[in-house]
């Protein structure tokens, strides 16, 4: 079994800090990643409009989501 380690790097001070992850966290996140990769492989790219993220997107005014509004 692989060992997973995550660190947060604080660029302003140049320090790295370990981020503790439980087995449950790792398993849950890997399941989400695997599901996302599977959907991409199958050509599914459903939009997820979001009032916070959409205005920062380069496609905000010409969104290929097909007329959905954030």
MIRO-739489 format. One record per residue: residue number from 0; residue in three letters; chain; y, z, x of N, C-alpha, C, O in turn. Coordinates in pm, 1 decimal. Last residue first. Layout:
REM residues N
- NUM;ala;A;Y;Z;X;Y;Z;X;Y;Z;X;Y;Z;X .
...
END
This chain:
REM residues 70
- 69;unk;A;3129.4;-1384.6;-2519.8;3098.7;-1254.1;-2459.8;3143.6;-1138.9;-2546.1;3124.7;-1023.0;-2509.2 .
- 68;unk;A;2983.0;-1624.4;-2733.5;3101.9;-1558.4;-2682.7;3065.6;-1422.1;-2627.8;2980.7;-1352.4;-2683.4 .
- 67;unk;A;2807.5;-1927.6;-2700.1;2803.8;-1784.5;-2724.6;2927.8;-1721.7;-2664.6;2972.6;-1761.3;-2557.0 .
- 66;unk;A;2811.1;-2193.5;-2628.2;2903.6;-2148.3;-2730.9;2896.3;-2000.2;-2763.5;2972.5;-1952.1;-2847.3 .
- 65;unk;A;2610.6;-2223.6;-2428.5;2608.2;-2299.1;-2552.5;2693.5;-2242.4;-2662.4;2653.1;-2242.7;-2778.6 .
- 64;unk;A;2614.2;-2121.6;-2180.1;2532.6;-2050.3;-2277.0;2534.4;-2117.1;-2413.4;2466.1;-2071.3;-2505.1 .
- 63;unk;A;2776.8;-2226.7;-1988.0;2665.5;-2310.7;-2031.6;2574.8;-2241.0;-2134.2;2470.6;-2295.0;-2171.2 .
- 62;unk;A;3122.5;-2179.8;-2023.3;2990.9;-2115.0;-2017.5;2880.3;-2206.8;-2068.6;2889.0;-2258.8;-2179.9 .
- 61;unk;A;3384.4;-2218.2;-1933.6;3296.2;-2332.6;-1959.9;3150.8;-2285.3;-1954.3;3067.4;-2346.0;-1887.1 .
- 60;unk;A;3504.1;-1978.7;-1880.6;3569.1;-2069.2;-1975.8;3484.2;-2189.7;-2010.3;3511.7;-2257.2;-2109.4 .
- 59;unk;A;3316.1;-1855.6;-1698.7;3367.1;-1785.6;-1817.1;3424.0;-1881.6;-1921.8;3394.6;-1866.8;-2040.5 .
- 58;unk;A;3197.7;-1926.1;-1463.8;3172.3;-2011.8;-1580.0;3230.1;-1954.0;-1709.2;3195.6;-2000.0;-1818.1 .
- 57;unk;A;3246.3;-1728.0;-1279.3;3315.6;-1855.7;-1261.2;3295.8;-1951.0;-1379.1;3370.8;-2047.8;-1392.5 .
- 56;unk;A;3295.7;-1404.9;-1423.8;3205.0;-1515.5;-1394.7;3282.5;-1645.9;-1378.7;3374.7;-1672.5;-1455.7 .
- 55;unk;A;3450.0;-1206.2;-1516.8;3449.1;-1224.5;-1371.2;3363.5;-1343.5;-1328.0;3359.4;-1378.3;-1210.0 .
- 54;unk;A;3402.5;-1192.9;-1790.8;3534.5;-1238.9;-1743.3;3541.3;-1262.1;-1592.5;3631.3;-1331.9;-1545.7 .
- 53;unk;A;3124.6;-1088.7;-1790.4;3158.5;-1228.0;-1822.7;3297.3;-1271.5;-1772.6;3308.1;-1380.1;-1715.7 .
- 52;unk;A;3115.5;-809.3;-1739.6;3078.0;-905.5;-1636.4;3126.8;-1047.3;-1664.6;3166.1;-1118.6;-1572.3 .
- 51;unk;A;3213.1;-681.2;-1975.9;3261.4;-643.1;-1843.5;3234.4;-750.5;-1737.7;3321.2;-779.3;-1655.3 .
- 50;unk;A;3086.1;-790.1;-2196.6;3232.5;-782.6;-2195.3;3289.2;-747.1;-2058.4;3403.9;-781.0;-2029.1 .
- 49;unk;A;2829.8;-1016.4;-2167.1;2868.1;-880.0;-2134.2;3020.0;-876.1;-2119.9;3076.6;-950.7;-2040.0 .
- 48;unk;A;2549.7;-1213.5;-2260.1;2693.9;-1189.8;-2261.6;2726.1;-1041.4;-2244.8;2659.3;-954.2;-2300.4 .
- 47;unk;A;2307.9;-1336.9;-2116.0;2327.1;-1199.1;-2159.2;2476.9;-1170.0;-2155.9;2526.4;-1109.2;-2061.0 .
- 46;unk;A;2110.6;-1630.6;-2167.2;2236.9;-1564.2;-2132.2;2237.6;-1420.6;-2185.4;2175.1;-1389.6;-2286.8 .
- 45;unk;A;1791.6;-1707.0;-2035.1;1870.4;-1663.7;-2149.6;1998.8;-1594.6;-2103.6;1996.6;-1511.2;-2013.2 .
- 44;unk;A;1622.4;-1900.4;-1895.3;1744.8;-1842.6;-1839.3;1835.9;-1800.4;-1953.8;1946.3;-1853.2;-1967.6 .
- 43;unk;A;1309.0;-2006.5;-1819.4;1383.3;-1930.0;-1920.2;1502.7;-1860.6;-1854.7;1486.0;-1773.2;-1769.6 .
- 42;unk;A;1128.6;-2134.9;-1650.3;1249.0;-2205.5;-1694.2;1329.3;-2135.4;-1801.8;1410.2;-2199.0;-1869.2 .
- 41;unk;A;920.4;-2003.4;-1536.1;890.9;-2074.8;-1659.5;1012.7;-2146.6;-1717.4;1002.5;-2211.9;-1821.3 .
- 40;unk;A;1051.4;-1878.0;-1327.8;950.8;-1978.0;-1295.1;919.3;-2064.9;-1416.6;894.5;-2184.7;-1403.2 .
- 39;unk;A;1199.4;-1694.1;-1478.3;1267.1;-1800.7;-1404.1;1170.6;-1914.0;-1372.0;1204.0;-2031.5;-1387.2 .
- 38;unk;A;994.4;-1529.0;-1571.2;1076.3;-1603.4;-1667.7;1151.5;-1717.1;-1598.4;1165.4;-1825.3;-1655.3 .
- 37;unk;A;901.8;-1425.9;-1326.6;811.9;-1501.9;-1413.0;890.7;-1587.0;-1511.7;857.8;-1703.6;-1533.6 .
- 36;unk;A;1124.7;-1284.3;-1240.9;1075.3;-1398.5;-1162.6;983.3;-1487.4;-1245.1;987.3;-1610.0;-1233.8 .
- 35;unk;A;1136.8;-1086.8;-1442.7;1247.9;-1180.2;-1421.7;1201.9;-1303.5;-1344.8;1237.3;-1415.7;-1381.0 .
- 34;unk;A;890.1;-954.1;-1400.4;917.9;-1018.7;-1528.9;1029.7;-1121.8;-1513.8;1018.7;-1232.5;-1566.3 .
- 33;unk;A;931.7;-854.7;-1141.4;823.3;-948.8;-1167.2;844.3;-1023.9;-1298.1;818.9;-1144.2;-1305.6 .
- 32;unk;A;1147.5;-680.6;-1189.5;1162.9;-793.6;-1097.8;1056.0;-899.5;-1124.1;1085.6;-1018.9;-1128.5 .
- 31;unk;A;1024.5;-495.0;-1363.9;1141.1;-572.8;-1407.8;1161.3;-695.7;-1320.1;1189.4;-804.0;-1371.4 .
- 30;unk;A;823.3;-392.0;-1196.2;786.5;-458.2;-1322.0;900.9;-545.6;-1372.1;877.9;-657.6;-1417.7 .
- 29;unk;A;982.4;-274.5;-1000.1;897.3;-387.9;-963.8;852.1;-464.1;-1088.1;843.4;-586.8;-1085.9 .
- 28;unk;A;1093.2;-67.7;-1153.5;1179.3;-173.5;-1099.5;1099.0;-296.1;-1058.0;1143.1;-409.2;-1078.6 .
- 27;unk;A;863.3;87.6;-1209.6;946.7;34.1;-1317.4;1032.1;-82.6;-1269.0;1041.9;-184.9;-1336.7 .
- 26;unk;A;774.7;157.5;-951.0;688.8;79.8;-1040.0;770.1;13.2;-1151.5;748.2;-103.5;-1183.7 .
- 25;unk;A;995.5;308.1;-859.7;952.2;187.8;-787.6;870.1;98.4;-879.6;892.8;-22.4;-885.8 .
- 24;unk;A;1001.6;520.7;-1044.0;1116.7;432.0;-1024.9;1074.6;299.8;-963.2;1114.0;192.8;-1009.7 .
- 23;unk;A;746.7;635.2;-996.4;778.6;583.2;-1129.7;896.5;485.7;-1121.9;893.3;380.0;-1185.0 .
- 22;unk;A;772.0;724.6;-736.8;674.5;619.0;-764.8;704.0;553.5;-899.6;688.7;432.4;-915.5 .
- 21;unk;A;1125.7;766.2;-673.5;994.0;816.2;-709.3;900.4;697.8;-732.4;945.5;584.0;-745.8 .
- 20;unk;A;1350.6;744.9;-410.8;1288.8;674.6;-522.5;1150.8;735.1;-548.1;1070.6;752.6;-456.4 .
- 19;unk;A;1658.0;832.2;-256.6;1521.9;872.3;-294.0;1473.4;794.9;-417.0;1546.5;781.3;-515.1 .
- 18;unk;A;1816.8;664.0;-18.6;1819.6;677.7;-163.5;1676.8;711.8;-206.3;1586.1;629.6;-193.5 .
- 17;unk;A;1973.5;761.1;286.2;1852.0;729.0;211.7;1873.0;753.0;62.7;1938.2;849.4;22.6 .
- 16;unk;A;2263.9;615.4;414.6;2205.5;732.9;350.4;2082.7;688.7;271.1;2087.9;590.2;197.4 .
- 15;unk;A;2455.8;522.7;693.8;2351.5;487.2;597.8;2290.4;616.0;543.7;2268.4;712.2;617.2 .
- 14;unk;A;2794.9;464.8;786.4;2680.3;554.5;773.7;2583.4;503.0;668.2;2624.1;447.0;566.5 .
- 13;unk;A;3048.6;353.1;821.3;2936.5;305.8;902.1;2813.8;394.8;896.5;2736.6;399.8;992.3 .
- 12;unk;A;3263.7;402.6;665.6;3235.3;502.3;768.8;3116.6;463.2;856.1;3086.5;531.5;953.9 .
- 11;unk;A;3279.1;176.2;505.8;3403.3;238.1;552.2;3380.9;339.6;663.6;3469.1;360.6;746.9 .
- 10;unk;A;3017.7;112.3;430.1;3084.8;31.5;531.1;3210.6;97.6;586.7;3244.9;76.7;703.1 .
- 9;unk;A;2742.5;278.3;377.4;2884.2;297.2;349.8;2962.7;229.6;460.8;2973.3;282.1;571.7 .
- 8;unk;A;2446.0;179.4;245.7;2527.3;170.3;365.8;2674.2;178.8;325.7;2723.6;96.0;249.1 .
- 7;unk;A;2165.0;330.2;122.2;2300.4;288.7;86.2;2381.6;291.4;214.9;2385.7;392.7;284.8 .
- 6;unk;A;1822.9;228.1;131.3;1936.0;300.2;188.5;2065.9;243.8;132.5;2075.2;125.5;99.9 .
- 5;unk;A;1484.4;266.7;52.4;1613.2;210.2;14.7;1721.3;296.3;77.6;1713.7;419.1;77.9 .
- 4;unk;A;1153.4;184.4;113.7;1264.2;269.7;152.8;1393.5;196.4;117.6;1409.8;78.6;149.4 .
- 3;unk;A;809.4;183.4;57.4;940.1;135.9;12.5;1046.1;235.9;54.4;1031.4;356.3;33.6 .
- 2;unk;A;513.8;70.3;202.4;608.7;179.6;193.0;745.0;122.3;155.7;790.6;24.7;215.3 .
- 1;unk;A;225.1;-74.3;47.0;349.1;-84.1;123.7;435.5;39.7;102.9;429.9;104.7;-1.5 .
- 0;unk;A;-118.4;0.0;84.0;0.0;0.0;0.0;124.4;0.0;88.3;128.0;66.5;191.8 .
END
